Amino acid sequence: MTEIKSNRKQGKEPYDKIPILDMAPYLEGKPGALEKIGKEVQKIQESIGFWAVINHGVSSDVIEKTYIELKKFFALPYDIKAQYKINHLSIGYVPPKSTRYVTSIINENTEKDLNETLITALERPKDHPLIIDGTRFVGPNQWPKEVPELRNCIIEYQKQIRDLGLKLLPIFAVALDLDSNYFDQYFNDPVMWTRNAHYPPEKAKKNQYGIAPHSDHSFLTMLPITDVPGLQILTQKKKWIDAEYIKNGILVNTGEFLNRWSNGRFIPTPHRVIPPERDRFSMATFFNPSPNSVSEPLKTCVSSDNPPMFEPMTLMDYLCWYIDTNYERDAGGKQ
């Protein structure tokens, strides 16, 4: 496949830090709350592209318990973790220094990233059609028997974060001047996985990162905010700013697939993680529509002055291109 680019329009940027949105009025069904938060998200997504939500409905206890179990997994000896090494379905353990984001257009990433990860998909039953068909990125998961509680913790976390993703869909629809239920038809069976990551406090080489500057592949990404700094985002003024700690907050950003779907309107903001001063853990969940969803430019994002910029692609074709370009075979790519 030829190189695929995304359009990152330069717009007005009224933010010098990541904005915070309170979801409570919307989730409580207060009149006008959906329209209000939709307008706010429209402004954010056309400028800074990252925002934090509070009062979102995801249990802080579930997040904390999941992090406790993840720390147990990453503390295991490498030989044990390697038993769950990422497979041909792109599910499992990715060792440190296995990935390099070559699709980045804002930095020539020459060194492999320092982080290690455990990729877990939304849990599905063995008789689910996507599991039976051997579809990439959907499982089955590789659950480490050495940390028996990790499975239940991640399953519950992913259930709650999926529910948050579904609640965000009407907000994105309104922000894109669509009917509030527009995206529902594409998310009956979402392709969703969590990149459970450990960033060690390791001295980096020149141009080496915990994770190098890149934009996500996703429709949207959700990340519980922790108190260990390291995540930075790139503003349109070409300034790196820190993602500040917000108690019980969850970061939301959009990726390349929604950028294509919105015909360049909603930006996929580049971000990176610099090596932390102490161990940093994260659970970034990538929330995508069903595998055959096509990024046909939305009617509200196309006009005579703004014709279609991208070739329509299915989600699965785009995911395979993105992962196979940035990941070596032993890290889940180049299948």
Contacts in CASP RR format, 6 or more apart in sequence:
PFRMAT RR
TARGET T0000
AUTHOR 0000-0000-0000
METHOD contacts of the structure
MODEL  1
MTEIKSNRKQGKEPYDKIPILDMAPYLEGKPGALEKIGKEVQKIQESIGF
WAVINHGVSSDVIEKTYIELKKFFALPYDIKAQYKINHLSIGYVPPKSTR
YVTSIINENTEKDLNETLITALERPKDHPLIIDGTRFVGPNQWPKEVPEL
RNCIIEYQKQIRDLGLKLLPIFAVALDLDSNYFDQYFNDPVMWTRNAHYP
PEKAKKNQYGIAPHSDHSFLTMLPITDVPGLQILTQKKKWIDAEYIKNGI
LVNTGEFLNRWSNGRFIPTPHRVIPPERDRFSMATFFNPSPNSVSEPLKT
CVSSDNPPMFEPMTLMDYLCWYIDTNYERDAGGKQ
1 317 0 8 1.000
1 321 0 8 1.000
4 103 0 8 1.000
4 256 0 8 1.000
4 313 0 8 1.000
4 318 0 8 1.000
4 321 0 8 1.000
4 322 0 8 1.000
5 105 0 8 1.000
6 215 0 8 1.000
6 256 0 8 1.000
6 259 0 8 1.000
6 260 0 8 1.000
6 264 0 8 1.000
6 268 0 8 1.000
6 310 0 8 1.000
7 259 0 8 1.000
7 263 0 8 1.000
7 264 0 8 1.000
7 309 0 8 1.000
7 310 0 8 1.000
8 259 0 8 1.000
8 264 0 8 1.000
8 267 0 8 1.000
8 268 0 8 1.000
9 46 0 8 1.000
9 264 0 8 1.000
9 265 0 8 1.000
9 267 0 8 1.000
10 236 0 8 1.000
11 46 0 8 1.000
11 47 0 8 1.000
11 236 0 8 1.000
12 46 0 8 1.000
12 47 0 8 1.000
13 47 0 8 1.000
13 48 0 8 1.000
13 235 0 8 1.000
13 236 0 8 1.000
13 237 0 8 1.000
14 43 0 8 1.000
14 47 0 8 1.000
15 44 0 8 1.000
15 47 0 8 1.000
15 48 0 8 1.000
15 235 0 8 1.000
16 235 0 8 1.000
16 241 0 8 1.000
17 241 0 8 1.000
17 244 0 8 1.000
18 48 0 8 1.000
18 50 0 8 1.000
18 51 0 8 1.000
18 52 0 8 1.000
18 233 0 8 1.000
18 241 0 8 1.000
18 243 0 8 1.000
18 244 0 8 1.000
18 251 0 8 1.000
19 40 0 8 1.000
19 44 0 8 1.000
19 48 0 8 1.000
19 51 0 8 1.000
19 52 0 8 1.000
20 51 0 8 1.000
20 52 0 8 1.000
20 53 0 8 1.000
20 54 0 8 1.000
20 246 0 8 1.000
21 37 0 8 1.000
21 40 0 8 1.000
21 41 0 8 1.000
21 51 0 8 1.000
21 52 0 8 1.000
21 53 0 8 1.000
21 54 0 8 1.000
22 53 0 8 1.000
22 54 0 8 1.000
22 55 0 8 1.000
23 37 0 8 1.000
23 53 0 8 1.000
23 54 0 8 1.000
23 55 0 8 1.000
23 56 0 8 1.000
23 57 0 8 1.000
23 167 0 8 1.000
24 54 0 8 1.000
24 55 0 8 1.000
25 33 0 8 1.000
25 36 0 8 1.000
25 37 0 8 1.000
26 33 0 8 1.000
26 34 0 8 1.000
26 37 0 8 1.000
26 167 0 8 1.000
26 171 0 8 1.000
27 55 0 8 1.000
27 56 0 8 1.000
27 57 0 8 1.000
27 167 0 8 1.000
34 170 0 8 1.000
34 171 0 8 1.000
34 174 0 8 1.000
34 180 0 8 1.000
35 174 0 8 1.000
37 171 0 8 1.000
38 171 0 8 1.000
38 174 0 8 1.000
38 175 0 8 1.000
39 174 0 8 1.000
39 175 0 8 1.000
41 51 0 8 1.000
41 171 0 8 1.000
41 172 0 8 1.000
41 174 0 8 1.000
41 175 0 8 1.000
42 174 0 8 1.000
42 175 0 8 1.000
42 176 0 8 1.000
44 50 0 8 1.000
44 51 0 8 1.000
45 175 0 8 1.000
45 254 0 8 1.000
45 265 0 8 1.000
45 266 0 8 1.000
45 267 0 8 1.000
46 265 0 8 1.000
46 266 0 8 1.000
46 267 0 8 1.000
47 236 0 8 1.000
47 267 0 8 1.000
48 233 0 8 1.000
48 235 0 8 1.000
48 236 0 8 1.000
48 269 0 8 1.000
49 233 0 8 1.000
49 253 0 8 1.000
49 254 0 8 1.000
49 266 0 8 1.000
49 267 0 8 1.000
49 268 0 8 1.000
49 269 0 8 1.000
50 233 0 8 1.000
50 243 0 8 1.000
50 251 0 8 1.000
50 252 0 8 1.000
50 253 0 8 1.000
50 269 0 8 1.000
50 271 0 8 1.000
51 251 0 8 1.000
51 252 0 8 1.000
51 253 0 8 1.000
52 225 0 8 1.000
52 246 0 8 1.000
52 249 0 8 1.000
52 250 0 8 1.000
52 251 0 8 1.000
52 252 0 8 1.000
53 164 0 8 1.000
53 249 0 8 1.000
53 250 0 8 1.000
53 252 0 8 1.000
54 246 0 8 1.000
54 248 0 8 1.000
54 249 0 8 1.000
56 164 0 8 1.000
56 167 0 8 1.000
56 249 0 8 1.000
56 250 0 8 1.000
57 160 0 8 1.000
57 163 0 8 1.000
57 164 0 8 1.000
58 157 0 8 1.000
58 160 0 8 1.000
58 161 0 8 1.000
58 163 0 8 1.000
58 164 0 8 1.000
58 224 0 8 1.000
58 250 0 8 1.000
59 160 0 8 1.000
60 248 0 8 1.000
62 153 0 8 1.000
62 156 0 8 1.000
62 157 0 8 1.000
62 160 0 8 1.000
63 157 0 8 1.000
63 224 0 8 1.000
63 283 0 8 1.000
65 149 0 8 1.000
65 153 0 8 1.000
66 150 0 8 1.000
66 153 0 8 1.000
66 154 0 8 1.000
66 156 0 8 1.000
66 157 0 8 1.000
66 283 0 8 1.000
67 226 0 8 1.000
67 281 0 8 1.000
67 283 0 8 1.000
68 153 0 8 1.000
69 147 0 8 1.000
69 149 0 8 1.000
69 150 0 8 1.000
69 153 0 8 1.000
69 154 0 8 1.000
70 118 0 8 1.000
70 150 0 8 1.000
70 196 0 8 1.000
70 198 0 8 1.000
70 281 0 8 1.000
70 283 0 8 1.000
71 279 0 8 1.000
71 281 0 8 1.000
72 147 0 8 1.000
72 150 0 8 1.000
73 81 0 8 1.000
73 118 0 8 1.000
73 144 0 8 1.000
73 146 0 8 1.000
73 147 0 8 1.000
73 150 0 8 1.000
74 81 0 8 1.000
74 116 0 8 1.000
74 118 0 8 1.000
74 198 0 8 1.000
74 281 0 8 1.000
76 144 0 8 1.000
76 146 0 8 1.000
76 147 0 8 1.000
78 95 0 8 1.000
80 144 0 8 1.000
80 146 0 8 1.000
81 93 0 8 1.000
81 95 0 8 1.000
81 116 0 8 1.000
81 144 0 8 1.000
82 93 0 8 1.000
82 95 0 8 1.000
83 144 0 8 1.000
84 92 0 8 1.000
84 93 0 8 1.000
84 118 0 8 1.000
84 142 0 8 1.000
84 144 0 8 1.000
85 92 0 8 1.000
85 93 0 8 1.000
85 94 0 8 1.000
85 95 0 8 1.000
85 330 0 8 1.000
86 92 0 8 1.000
86 93 0 8 1.000
86 94 0 8 1.000
86 119 0 8 1.000
86 330 0 8 1.000
86 331 0 8 1.000
86 332 0 8 1.000
87 142 0 8 1.000
87 332 0 8 1.000
88 136 0 8 1.000
88 332 0 8 1.000
88 335 0 8 1.000
89 134 0 8 1.000
89 135 0 8 1.000
89 136 0 8 1.000
89 137 0 8 1.000
89 138 0 8 1.000
89 139 0 8 1.000
89 140 0 8 1.000
90 119 0 8 1.000
90 136 0 8 1.000
90 137 0 8 1.000
90 323 0 8 1.000
90 327 0 8 1.000
90 332 0 8 1.000
90 333 0 8 1.000
90 335 0 8 1.000
91 119 0 8 1.000
91 120 0 8 1.000
91 121 0 8 1.000
91 137 0 8 1.000
91 139 0 8 1.000
91 140 0 8 1.000
91 141 0 8 1.000
91 142 0 8 1.000
91 193 0 8 1.000
92 118 0 8 1.000
92 119 0 8 1.000
92 120 0 8 1.000
92 141 0 8 1.000
92 142 0 8 1.000
93 116 0 8 1.000
93 117 0 8 1.000
93 118 0 8 1.000
93 119 0 8 1.000
93 142 0 8 1.000
94 116 0 8 1.000
94 117 0 8 1.000
94 118 0 8 1.000
94 119 0 8 1.000
94 327 0 8 1.000
94 331 0 8 1.000
94 332 0 8 1.000
95 116 0 8 1.000
95 331 0 8 1.000
96 113 0 8 1.000
96 114 0 8 1.000
96 115 0 8 1.000
96 116 0 8 1.000
96 200 0 8 1.000
97 112 0 8 1.000
97 113 0 8 1.000
97 114 0 8 1.000
98 112 0 8 1.000
98 113 0 8 1.000
98 327 0 8 1.000
98 328 0 8 1.000
98 330 0 8 1.000
98 331 0 8 1.000
99 112 0 8 1.000
99 113 0 8 1.000
99 211 0 8 1.000
99 326 0 8 1.000
99 327 0 8 1.000
99 328 0 8 1.000
99 331 0 8 1.000
100 109 0 8 1.000
100 110 0 8 1.000
100 111 0 8 1.000
100 112 0 8 1.000
100 113 0 8 1.000
100 212 0 8 1.000
100 326 0 8 1.000
101 109 0 8 1.000
101 113 0 8 1.000
101 211 0 8 1.000
101 212 0 8 1.000
101 213 0 8 1.000
101 214 0 8 1.000
101 326 0 8 1.000
102 109 0 8 1.000
102 325 0 8 1.000
102 326 0 8 1.000
103 214 0 8 1.000
103 215 0 8 1.000
103 322 0 8 1.000
103 325 0 8 1.000
103 326 0 8 1.000
104 212 0 8 1.000
104 213 0 8 1.000
104 214 0 8 1.000
104 215 0 8 1.000
104 270 0 8 1.000
106 213 0 8 1.000
106 234 0 8 1.000
106 270 0 8 1.000
107 207 0 8 1.000
107 212 0 8 1.000
107 213 0 8 1.000
107 270 0 8 1.000
107 272 0 8 1.000
108 207 0 8 1.000
109 207 0 8 1.000
109 209 0 8 1.000
109 212 0 8 1.000
109 213 0 8 1.000
109 214 0 8 1.000
110 207 0 8 1.000
111 204 0 8 1.000
111 205 0 8 1.000
111 206 0 8 1.000
111 207 0 8 1.000
111 208 0 8 1.000
111 209 0 8 1.000
111 212 0 8 1.000
112 208 0 8 1.000
113 208 0 8 1.000
113 209 0 8 1.000
113 210 0 8 1.000
113 211 0 8 1.000
113 212 0 8 1.000
114 199 0 8 1.000
114 200 0 8 1.000
114 202 0 8 1.000
114 204 0 8 1.000
114 208 0 8 1.000
114 209 0 8 1.000
114 210 0 8 1.000
114 275 0 8 1.000
115 197 0 8 1.000
115 198 0 8 1.000
115 199 0 8 1.000
115 200 0 8 1.000
115 210 0 8 1.000
115 211 0 8 1.000
115 273 0 8 1.000
116 197 0 8 1.000
116 198 0 8 1.000
116 200 0 8 1.000
117 195 0 8 1.000
117 196 0 8 1.000
117 197 0 8 1.000
117 198 0 8 1.000
118 196 0 8 1.000
119 193 0 8 1.000
119 194 0 8 1.000
119 195 0 8 1.000
119 196 0 8 1.000
120 141 0 8 1.000
120 154 0 8 1.000
120 158 0 8 1.000
120 193 0 8 1.000
120 194 0 8 1.000
120 196 0 8 1.000
121 137 0 8 1.000
121 138 0 8 1.000
121 139 0 8 1.000
121 140 0 8 1.000
121 141 0 8 1.000
121 192 0 8 1.000
121 193 0 8 1.000
121 194 0 8 1.000
122 138 0 8 1.000
122 158 0 8 1.000
122 162 0 8 1.000
122 190 0 8 1.000
122 192 0 8 1.000
122 193 0 8 1.000
123 141 0 8 1.000
123 154 0 8 1.000
123 155 0 8 1.000
123 158 0 8 1.000
124 130 0 8 1.000
124 131 0 8 1.000
124 138 0 8 1.000
124 139 0 8 1.000
124 140 0 8 1.000
125 131 0 8 1.000
126 140 0 8 1.000
128 138 0 8 1.000
130 138 0 8 1.000
130 189 0 8 1.000
130 291 0 8 1.000
131 138 0 8 1.000
131 139 0 8 1.000
131 140 0 8 1.000
135 291 0 8 1.000
135 316 0 8 1.000
136 316 0 8 1.000
136 319 0 8 1.000
136 320 0 8 1.000
136 335 0 8 1.000
137 191 0 8 1.000
137 193 0 8 1.000
137 319 0 8 1.000
137 323 0 8 1.000
138 191 0 8 1.000
138 193 0 8 1.000
138 291 0 8 1.000
141 151 0 8 1.000
143 150 0 8 1.000
143 151 0 8 1.000
144 150 0 8 1.000
154 194 0 8 1.000
154 196 0 8 1.000
157 194 0 8 1.000
157 283 0 8 1.000
158 192 0 8 1.000
158 194 0 8 1.000
158 285 0 8 1.000
161 194 0 8 1.000
161 222 0 8 1.000
161 250 0 8 1.000
161 285 0 8 1.000
161 287 0 8 1.000
162 190 0 8 1.000
162 192 0 8 1.000
162 287 0 8 1.000
164 222 0 8 1.000
164 250 0 8 1.000
165 220 0 8 1.000
165 222 0 8 1.000
165 287 0 8 1.000
166 187 0 8 1.000
168 220 0 8 1.000
168 252 0 8 1.000
169 183 0 8 1.000
169 184 0 8 1.000
169 187 0 8 1.000
170 180 0 8 1.000
170 181 0 8 1.000
170 183 0 8 1.000
172 183 0 8 1.000
172 220 0 8 1.000
172 258 0 8 1.000
173 179 0 8 1.000
173 180 0 8 1.000
173 181 0 8 1.000
173 182 0 8 1.000
173 183 0 8 1.000
174 180 0 8 1.000
175 266 0 8 1.000
176 182 0 8 1.000
176 262 0 8 1.000
176 265 0 8 1.000
176 266 0 8 1.000
176 298 0 8 1.000
176 300 0 8 1.000
176 301 0 8 1.000
177 300 0 8 1.000
178 298 0 8 1.000
178 300 0 8 1.000
183 289 0 8 1.000
186 289 0 8 1.000
186 290 0 8 1.000
186 293 0 8 1.000
187 289 0 8 1.000
187 290 0 8 1.000
188 290 0 8 1.000
189 290 0 8 1.000
190 287 0 8 1.000
190 288 0 8 1.000
190 289 0 8 1.000
190 290 0 8 1.000
191 288 0 8 1.000
191 289 0 8 1.000
191 290 0 8 1.000
191 291 0 8 1.000
191 315 0 8 1.000
191 316 0 8 1.000
191 319 0 8 1.000
192 285 0 8 1.000
192 286 0 8 1.000
192 287 0 8 1.000
192 288 0 8 1.000
193 285 0 8 1.000
193 286 0 8 1.000
194 283 0 8 1.000
194 284 0 8 1.000
194 285 0 8 1.000
194 286 0 8 1.000
195 282 0 8 1.000
195 283 0 8 1.000
195 284 0 8 1.000
195 285 0 8 1.000
195 286 0 8 1.000
196 281 0 8 1.000
196 282 0 8 1.000
196 283 0 8 1.000
197 211 0 8 1.000
197 281 0 8 1.000
197 282 0 8 1.000
197 283 0 8 1.000
197 284 0 8 1.000
198 279 0 8 1.000
198 280 0 8 1.000
198 281 0 8 1.000
199 210 0 8 1.000
199 211 0 8 1.000
199 230 0 8 1.000
199 273 0 8 1.000
199 275 0 8 1.000
199 276 0 8 1.000
199 279 0 8 1.000
199 280 0 8 1.000
199 281 0 8 1.000
199 282 0 8 1.000
200 275 0 8 1.000
200 279 0 8 1.000
201 275 0 8 1.000
201 276 0 8 1.000
201 277 0 8 1.000
201 278 0 8 1.000
201 279 0 8 1.000
202 275 0 8 1.000
203 275 0 8 1.000
204 210 0 8 1.000
204 274 0 8 1.000
204 275 0 8 1.000
208 275 0 8 1.000
209 272 0 8 1.000
209 273 0 8 1.000
209 274 0 8 1.000
209 275 0 8 1.000
210 272 0 8 1.000
210 273 0 8 1.000
210 274 0 8 1.000
210 275 0 8 1.000
211 272 0 8 1.000
211 273 0 8 1.000
212 272 0 8 1.000
213 234 0 8 1.000
213 270 0 8 1.000
213 271 0 8 1.000
213 272 0 8 1.000
214 270 0 8 1.000
214 271 0 8 1.000
214 272 0 8 1.000
214 326 0 8 1.000
215 255 0 8 1.000
215 256 0 8 1.000
215 259 0 8 1.000
215 268 0 8 1.000
215 269 0 8 1.000
215 270 0 8 1.000
215 271 0 8 1.000
216 253 0 8 1.000
216 254 0 8 1.000
216 255 0 8 1.000
216 256 0 8 1.000
216 268 0 8 1.000
216 286 0 8 1.000
217 255 0 8 1.000
217 256 0 8 1.000
217 257 0 8 1.000
217 286 0 8 1.000
217 318 0 8 1.000
217 319 0 8 1.000
217 322 0 8 1.000
217 323 0 8 1.000
218 254 0 8 1.000
218 255 0 8 1.000
218 256 0 8 1.000
218 257 0 8 1.000
218 258 0 8 1.000
218 286 0 8 1.000
218 287 0 8 1.000
218 288 0 8 1.000
219 254 0 8 1.000
219 255 0 8 1.000
219 257 0 8 1.000
219 258 0 8 1.000
219 261 0 8 1.000
219 287 0 8 1.000
219 288 0 8 1.000
219 289 0 8 1.000
220 252 0 8 1.000
220 253 0 8 1.000
220 254 0 8 1.000
220 255 0 8 1.000
220 258 0 8 1.000
220 287 0 8 1.000
221 251 0 8 1.000
221 252 0 8 1.000
221 253 0 8 1.000
221 254 0 8 1.000
221 255 0 8 1.000
221 284 0 8 1.000
221 285 0 8 1.000
221 286 0 8 1.000
221 287 0 8 1.000
222 250 0 8 1.000
222 251 0 8 1.000
222 252 0 8 1.000
222 284 0 8 1.000
222 285 0 8 1.000
222 287 0 8 1.000
223 231 0 8 1.000
223 250 0 8 1.000
223 251 0 8 1.000
223 282 0 8 1.000
223 283 0 8 1.000
223 284 0 8 1.000
223 285 0 8 1.000
224 249 0 8 1.000
224 250 0 8 1.000
224 251 0 8 1.000
224 282 0 8 1.000
224 283 0 8 1.000
225 243 0 8 1.000
225 245 0 8 1.000
225 246 0 8 1.000
225 249 0 8 1.000
225 250 0 8 1.000
225 251 0 8 1.000
226 245 0 8 1.000
226 280 0 8 1.000
226 281 0 8 1.000
226 282 0 8 1.000
227 245 0 8 1.000
228 276 0 8 1.000
228 278 0 8 1.000
228 279 0 8 1.000
228 280 0 8 1.000
228 281 0 8 1.000
229 242 0 8 1.000
229 243 0 8 1.000
229 245 0 8 1.000
229 276 0 8 1.000
229 280 0 8 1.000
230 242 0 8 1.000
230 243 0 8 1.000
230 273 0 8 1.000
230 274 0 8 1.000
230 276 0 8 1.000
230 280 0 8 1.000
231 242 0 8 1.000
231 243 0 8 1.000
231 251 0 8 1.000
231 271 0 8 1.000
231 272 0 8 1.000
231 273 0 8 1.000
231 282 0 8 1.000
232 240 0 8 1.000
232 241 0 8 1.000
232 242 0 8 1.000
232 243 0 8 1.000
232 271 0 8 1.000
232 272 0 8 1.000
232 273 0 8 1.000
232 274 0 8 1.000
233 240 0 8 1.000
233 241 0 8 1.000
233 243 0 8 1.000
233 253 0 8 1.000
233 269 0 8 1.000
233 270 0 8 1.000
233 271 0 8 1.000
234 240 0 8 1.000
234 269 0 8 1.000
234 270 0 8 1.000
234 271 0 8 1.000
234 272 0 8 1.000
235 241 0 8 1.000
236 267 0 8 1.000
240 272 0 8 1.000
243 251 0 8 1.000
243 271 0 8 1.000
253 268 0 8 1.000
253 269 0 8 1.000
253 271 0 8 1.000
254 266 0 8 1.000
254 267 0 8 1.000
254 268 0 8 1.000
255 268 0 8 1.000
256 268 0 8 1.000
256 318 0 8 1.000
256 322 0 8 1.000
257 288 0 8 1.000
257 295 0 8 1.000
257 315 0 8 1.000
257 318 0 8 1.000
258 266 0 8 1.000
258 268 0 8 1.000
259 265 0 8 1.000
259 266 0 8 1.000
259 267 0 8 1.000
259 268 0 8 1.000
260 295 0 8 1.000
260 297 0 8 1.000
260 310 0 8 1.000
260 313 0 8 1.000
260 318 0 8 1.000
261 295 0 8 1.000
261 296 0 8 1.000
261 297 0 8 1.000
261 298 0 8 1.000
262 297 0 8 1.000
262 298 0 8 1.000
262 301 0 8 1.000
263 297 0 8 1.000
263 298 0 8 1.000
263 301 0 8 1.000
263 302 0 8 1.000
263 306 0 8 1.000
263 308 0 8 1.000
263 309 0 8 1.000
263 310 0 8 1.000
264 301 0 8 1.000
264 309 0 8 1.000
264 310 0 8 1.000
265 301 0 8 1.000
273 280 0 8 1.000
273 282 0 8 1.000
288 315 0 8 1.000
288 319 0 8 1.000
289 315 0 8 1.000
290 315 0 8 1.000
291 314 0 8 1.000
291 315 0 8 1.000
291 316 0 8 1.000
292 314 0 8 1.000
292 315 0 8 1.000
292 316 0 8 1.000
293 314 0 8 1.000
293 315 0 8 1.000
294 312 0 8 1.000
294 313 0 8 1.000
294 314 0 8 1.000
294 315 0 8 1.000
295 310 0 8 1.000
295 312 0 8 1.000
295 313 0 8 1.000
295 314 0 8 1.000
295 315 0 8 1.000
295 318 0 8 1.000
296 312 0 8 1.000
297 308 0 8 1.000
297 309 0 8 1.000
297 310 0 8 1.000
297 312 0 8 1.000
302 308 0 8 1.000
320 335 0 8 1.000
323 332 0 8 1.000
323 333 0 8 1.000
324 333 0 8 1.000
324 334 0 8 1.000
324 335 0 8 1.000
326 333 0 8 1.000
327 333 0 8 1.000
327 334 0 8 1.000
328 334 0 8 1.000
329 335 0 8 1.000
END
